[in-house]
């Protein structure tokens, strides 16, 4: 049985998503992560919050991690930001990023949707959490799965 990543993205697309994360993080001290799984029996945002904690994304120094969560078979996704982000951003901060992704996902351009979401998240994070010379990559840039 193929992995959830292989069903959603081919190897080249997966590399492009990981590279988009690396490039976005060059502009911000924020940490961006993509997590894929097949099913989601609850609200996607609630599941993203569970995974955020499980993946220890709430352990970053500036509390500025962002999880882009996709339940592939359930056709659900969510963006979850840490406390540090939520303290400084306006309501519906991630809605424009979700809209960009949704448009691509509807056209079955999953890699494009993820890359656009990552780029948008990176730009947004850079406004509030600019890159710092002593910035350390605190979280893996690889796509995680469950």
C-alpha positions, 0 to 999 in steps of 0.5 A: 500500500502506498503511503499517504504522501505518495498518493497525494504527491509524487516524489518531485512534488514532495521535494518542491513542497519541502523546498518551499518550506525551506525558502519561506523560512529564510524570511521568518523565524516562524516554523512551517510544517505540512502534515498529511493523513488519510482520514479525519473523523472530526473537524479538521481544525480540531484535528490540526490542533491535536497534531500540533501538540503531538508534533511538539510544534508548541515547543518553539521559542517564539511560539510561532509554528504553523501547521498546514494539515490535510486529510487527503481522503476526507478532502479536509484541510486546516491551518493552525498557528501557535499562541505567539502568532494568534496573539498578534494577528487579526481574526481570520488571519489565515483565511486568504491562505486557505482560499489560495489553497482551496482554489488549487485543491479544487482543481486537483493541483495539490502540490500547487495548493500546498506551495501557495499556502506555504508561500503565503504563510511565510510572507504573513509570518515575515511581517510579524516574525522576521528572520533573525541572524540567530534563528535556528530551524526548530522543526523538521521541514519534511512532510509528516504523516499519520 
